[in-house]
């Protein structure tokens, strides 16, 4: 298999020797990777320590691919390694790494102008690896980062699938702290489900976005029953009253309407990202900024290895959630999704409008708002996908070896009892 020609990816640029720039935190910012002596593909090798075509550029960077872009520019004629493909690129890249790559966590000083948020100008240091000083202790970890060959780490549209071992929390935390990001976490504790709220909040304080600013948005029809949970510095809780509904299905489907409305009226002024989660869950391990992206969904733990013909999509053409049998990428669970406030508002608004149309046509999607979520994410591809590490039920599914960590897990409950009036 040959590398794809860069002209197909970046029209109008010449191609030959590679130069890659990591963009950390938005367009226009970044740091160059070593390239003056590197063959095509060598930057990818440095990024990921992997030579699988799909993984090196887009799956195993410790920065987390939702937060970075790889911009390639090419100078001079193509080298033999390019034409020979992966088999020839590996030895060449290895020789280059041995000769010019910083090792053991020691980085050269960044060239003048190399600062987070803007690209350094060309100069004597252009071909050297530059990082913020705070990132230097992490370089040894970066260069030795393990690849995951046992799981899918990249979607067909080149969005990363986040698993343990595909990111560095230390580097990502530093990046997002420099951006002074605030994360909103929405949760609906309506009727009897308010009983799950204390455990949800207590475990979130232990594992969710630790070290970052967080606002918990608790939607409930029982504000007096919201427990008092001590919060870390920079974290706060907002209790927002909503009305209840007789059927639990209606409670679930109206969630999208509420999220859409509050995103427009409030969230966009208060937070940078929204994470929307179910309340009958608990945080069991680290859930941090590695999940943040413009739009993300989470693989359903019951379908992450299933053929799409087995997915629980809405298959009735009358419904606005309908997905044809020959379409579909993944099956996402409605218990954890999010992104930027603007993107979440668009998603929630579209799902709510589809629900209203279905109701007018006398039909209800098979899995309610989750069915509409899957339809939306099929035609509006998420920029990051979370693995089932971020949504698991150990009682039903055990703990397979592919799951290095269980991060956000279901709480035992009697569904019939909780959903009864």
C-alpha positions in Angstrom: 0.0 0.0 0.0 1.3 3.4 -1.0 0.9 6.7 0.9 -1.9 8.8 -0.6 -0.6 11.6 -2.8 -0.7 14.9 -0.9 -2.2 16.7 -3.9 -5.4 14.8 -3.2 -5.5 16.2 0.3 -4.1 19.6 -0.2 -4.7 20.9 -3.7 -2.2 23.3 -5.1 0.9 22.4 -3.1 4.0 20.8 -4.5 5.1 17.4 -3.1 8.4 16.0 -2.2 10.2 16.3 1.1 7.8 16.6 4.0 7.3 19.2 6.6 4.6 18.8 9.2 3.2 21.3 11.6 1.2 20.4 14.7 -1.6 22.9 15.2 -2.4 23.0 18.9 -5.6 24.9 19.7 -6.9 26.2 16.4 -6.0 27.5 13.0 -2.8 29.4 12.7 -1.0 28.0 15.7 1.5 25.2 15.8 4.9 23.8 16.1 7.0 22.2 13.4 8.2 18.7 13.5 11.7 17.7 12.4 11.8 17.5 8.7 15.0 18.7 7.1 16.4 15.2 7.0 13.2 13.3 7.2 11.7 11.2 4.5 8.0 11.3 3.7 6.2 9.6 6.5 8.9 10.3 9.1 6.8 13.0 10.8 4.1 10.4 11.1 6.4 7.9 12.6 7.5 10.5 15.2 3.9 11.4 16.0 2.8 7.9 16.7 5.6 5.4 16.8 3.5 3.5 14.4 3.8 2.9 10.7 0.2 1.6 10.0 -1.1 4.0 7.3 -4.3 4.8 9.2 -2.8 5.3 12.6 0.4 7.3 12.4 -1.1 10.6 11.5 -4.5 10.5 13.0 -4.9 8.0 15.9 -1.9 7.8 18.2 -0.7 11.3 18.7 -0.4 12.0 22.5 -2.0 15.4 21.9 -5.3 13.8 20.9 -6.3 14.2 17.3 -9.5 16.2 18.1 -7.3 19.0 19.3 -4.7 19.0 16.6 -4.4 19.1 12.8 -1.4 17.9 10.7 -0.6 20.3 7.9 1.8 18.9 5.3 3.9 20.9 2.9 6.2 19.3 0.4 9.4 20.6 -1.0 11.4 19.2 -3.9 10.9 16.0 -5.9 9.5 12.9 -4.2 12.0 10.6 -2.6 12.3 6.8 -3.3 10.7 6.0 0.1 7.5 7.7 -1.1 7.2 5.6 -4.2 8.2 2.4 -2.4 5.4 2.9 0.2 5.4 1.7 3.8 7.9 -1.1 3.4 10.7 1.3 2.4 9.6 4.2 4.6 10.1 2.4 7.8 13.9 1.8 7.6 14.4 5.4 6.2 12.3 6.8 9.0 14.2 4.8 11.6 17.6 6.0 10.3 16.3 9.6 10.5 15.0 9.1 14.0 18.3 7.8 15.1 20.3 10.6 13.5 18.2 13.7 14.2 15.3 13.0 16.6 15.5 14.3 20.1 15.5 11.5 22.6 15.0 10.8 26.3 12.8 13.8 26.8 15.5 16.3 25.8 14.2 19.0 23.4 16.2 21.7 21.7 15.2 25.2 22.6 12.4 26.5 20.4 13.3 29.0 17.7 12.4 32.6 18.2 8.7 33.1 17.8 7.7 29.6 18.7 4.9 30.1 21.1 1.6 28.2 21.7 -1.0 29.8 19.4 1.1 31.0 16.6 3.4 29.4 14.0 7.1 30.2 14.2 8.6 31.9 11.1 11.1 30.2 9.0 14.6 30.4 10.3 17.5 28.4 11.6 15.3 26.6 14.1 12.5 25.8 11.6 13.4 22.2 11.1 13.6 21.4 14.8 11.0 20.1 17.2 9.5 22.8 19.3 7.1 22.5 22.2 6.1 24.6 25.1 8.6 24.3 28.0 5.9 22.7 30.1 5.6 19.9 27.6 9.2 18.9 27.7 9.0 16.3 30.5 6.4 14.5 28.5 8.5 14.0 25.4 9.9 10.6 26.5 6.4 9.4 27.0 5.4 10.8 23.6 8.2 9.1 21.7 7.6 5.8 23.4 3.8 5.9 23.2 2.4 2.4 22.5 0.1 1.8 19.6 -3.1 -0.1 19.9 -3.3 -2.8 17.2 -6.1 -4.6 19.0 -8.8 -2.1 18.4 -10.1 0.3 15.7 -8.5 3.7 16.4 -9.7 5.6 13.3 -13.0 6.2 11.6 -13.3 6.0 7.8 -13.6 9.9 7.8 -10.3 10.1 9.8 -11.7 11.0 13.2 -9.9 9.4 16.1 -11.5 6.8 18.3 -10.3 7.4 21.8 -8.9 4.4 23.8 -6.4 4.2 26.6 -3.0 4.3 25.1 -3.8 6.7 22.3 -3.3 10.0 24.1 -1.2 11.7 26.8 -3.3 13.3 29.5 -0.4 15.5 30.7 0.1 17.2 27.4 -3.6 17.6 26.7 -4.2 19.0 30.2 -1.5 21.6 29.7 -2.9 22.6 26.3 -6.5 23.1 27.6 -5.3 24.9 30.7 -3.5 27.4 28.5 -6.8 27.9 26.6 -8.6 28.5 29.9 -11.4 26.2 28.8 -14.6 25.8 30.8 -16.6 22.6 30.4 -20.4 22.3 31.0 -21.8 18.9 32.1 -25.5 18.5 31.6 -27.5 15.9 33.5 -31.2 15.3 33.8 -32.3 14.1 37.3 -36.1 14.0 36.8 -38.6 12.2 39.1 -37.0 9.2 40.8 -33.8 9.6 38.9 -32.7 12.3 41.3 -31.6 9.4 43.6 -28.6 8.8 41.3 -27.4 12.4 41.5 -25.2 12.3 44.6 -23.1 9.4 43.3 -22.9 11.0 39.9 -21.6 14.3 41.2 -19.3 12.8 43.8 -17.6 10.5 41.3 -17.5 13.4 38.7 -15.5 15.4 41.3 -13.0 12.6 41.5 -12.6 11.8 37.8 -14.3 14.3 35.4 -12.1 17.1 34.0 -10.0 17.2 37.1 -7.9 20.4 37.2 -10.3 22.2 34.8 -13.2 24.6 35.2 -16.5 22.8 35.2 -20.1 23.8 35.5 -22.6 21.1 36.4 -26.0 21.8 34.9 -28.6 19.7 36.8 -32.0 19.7 35.2 -34.7 18.4 37.6 -38.3 18.8 38.6 -37.3 18.3 42.2 -34.8 21.1 43.0 -35.2 20.6 46.8 -33.9 17.0 46.5 -30.6 18.0 44.8 -27.9 16.9 47.2 -25.1 19.2 48.5 -21.8 17.9 47.2 -18.5 19.7 48.0 -17.0 21.0 44.8 -13.3 21.7 43.9 -12.1 25.2 43.2 -13.3 26.5 39.8 -16.3 24.1 39.7 -19.9 25.1 40.3 -23.4 23.6 40.2 -26.4 25.2 38.6 -29.8 23.7 39.3 -32.3 24.3 36.5 -36.0 23.4 37.0 -37.8 21.6 34.2 -41.2 20.0 34.1 -41.7 16.3 34.2 -43.6 14.1 31.8 -45.9 11.1 32.5 -43.9 8.7 30.3 -40.2 8.2 30.7 -39.9 8.2 26.9 -41.2 11.7 26.8 -38.7 12.7 29.5 -35.9 11.3 27.4 -37.0 12.9 24.1 -37.6 16.4 25.6 -34.0 16.4 26.8 -33.0 17.5 23.3 -35.4 20.4 23.3 -34.1 21.6 26.7 -30.5 21.3 25.7 -31.1 23.2 22.5 -33.0 26.0 24.3 -30.5 26.5 27.1 -27.5 26.3 24.7 -28.9 29.3 22.9 -30.0 31.2 26.0 -27.3 30.5 28.5 -24.6 27.8 27.8 -22.9 29.7 24.9 -22.1 32.5 27.2 -20.8 30.4 30.1 -18.9 27.4 28.8 -16.8 26.4 25.8 -17.8 22.7 25.6 -20.8 20.8 26.6 -20.8 17.1 27.7 -24.3 15.6 27.9 -24.6 12.5 30.2 -27.1 10.2 31.8 -27.5 10.5 35.5 -27.8 6.8 36.3 -24.1 6.4 35.8 -20.9 6.9 37.8 -17.4 7.9 36.9 -14.9 5.2 37.7 -11.7 6.4 36.1 -10.2 9.4 34.3 -12.5 11.2 31.9 -10.7 14.4 30.8 -10.1 16.8 28.0 -9.1 14.0 25.6 -12.9 13.6 24.9 -13.3 17.2 23.9 -13.8 18.0 20.2 -16.1 20.0 18.0 -18.6 17.1 18.0 -18.2 13.7 19.7 -20.3 10.6 20.2 -19.7 7.4 22.2 -19.8 3.9 20.8 -22.6 1.8 22.3 -21.0 -1.0 24.3 -23.4 -3.6 23.0 -22.6 -2.8 19.3 -19.0 -1.7 19.1 -18.0 -5.0 17.4 -21.2 -5.7 15.6 -21.9 -5.5 11.9 -24.1 -2.5 11.0 -26.9 -4.8 9.9 -27.2 -5.6 13.6 -27.4 -2.0 14.7 -30.6 -0.9 16.5 -31.3 1.9 14.0 -34.8 3.1 13.2 -35.6 1.1 10.1 -39.1 2.4 9.4 -39.0 5.0 6.5 -41.9 7.0 8.1 -39.7 8.1 10.9 -37.4 11.1 10.7 -34.8 8.8 12.4 -34.8 6.3 9.6 -31.5 4.9 8.4 -31.5 2.6 5.3 -30.2 -1.0 5.8 -27.1 -0.3 3.6 -26.1 2.8 5.5 -24.4 3.4 8.9 -21.0 3.8 10.5 -21.3 3.0 14.2 -24.1 2.8 16.7 -23.8 5.6 19.3 -25.4 5.6 22.7 -27.4 8.6 23.9 -25.9 8.4 27.4 -22.8 10.4 26.5 -22.2 12.9 23.7 -21.1 16.5 23.3 -18.9 19.1 21.6 -18.7 22.8 21.3 -21.8 24.6 22.5 -22.7 25.6 18.9 -22.4 22.1 17.6 -24.4 20.6 20.5 -27.1 23.2 20.0 -27.3 22.2 16.3 -27.5 18.5 17.1 -30.1 18.9 19.9 -32.2 21.3 17.8 -32.2 18.9 14.8 -33.1 15.9 17.0 -35.9 17.9 18.7 -37.4 19.0 15.4 -37.3 15.5 14.0 -39.1 14.3 17.2 -41.8 16.9 16.7 -42.3 15.8 13.0 -42.5 12.2 14.1 -45.1 13.0 16.7 -47.2 14.9 14.1 -47.0 11.8 11.8 -48.1 9.5 14.6 -44.8 7.6 14.9 -42.2 7.3 17.7 -38.6 6.3 16.9 -37.7 2.9 18.3 -35.1 4.2 20.7 -36.5 7.7 21.0 -33.8 10.5 21.2 -31.0 7.9 20.7 -32.4 7.0 17.3 -32.5 10.6 16.2 -29.0 11.1 17.6 -27.7 8.2 15.4 -29.4 9.6 12.4 -27.8 13.0 13.0 -24.3 11.6 13.6 -24.5 9.5 10.4 -25.0 12.6 8.3 -23.0 15.0 10.4 -19.8 13.1 11.2 -18.4 13.5 14.7 -14.9 14.8 14.8 -14.0 12.4 17.6 -15.5 9.1 18.7 -15.2 7.8 22.3 -14.6 4.1 22.8 -16.8 1.9 25.1 -14.3 2.6 27.8 -16.4 5.8 28.3 -19.7 4.0 28.5 -19.8 0.5 29.9 -22.0 -1.9 32.0 -19.7 -4.4 33.7 -22.6 -6.4 35.1 -23.9 -7.2 31.7 -20.7 -7.2 29.6 -18.0 -8.2 32.1 -14.5 -6.7 31.6 -12.9 -7.9 28.3 -9.2 -7.5 27.9 -9.6 -4.9 25.2 -10.9 -2.5 27.8 -7.8 -1.2 29.6 -9.9 1.1 31.7 -13.6 1.4 32.5 -14.2 5.2 32.9 -17.9 5.9 32.9 -20.1 2.9 34.0 -23.7 2.0 34.6 -25.1 2.0 38.1 -27.2 -1.1 39.1 -30.9 -0.3 39.1 -34.4 -1.6 38.6 -35.5 0.1 35.4 -39.2 -0.7 35.9 -39.2 0.7 39.4 -37.3 3.8 38.4 -39.6 4.5 35.5 -42.9 4.0 37.4 -44.8 7.1 38.5 
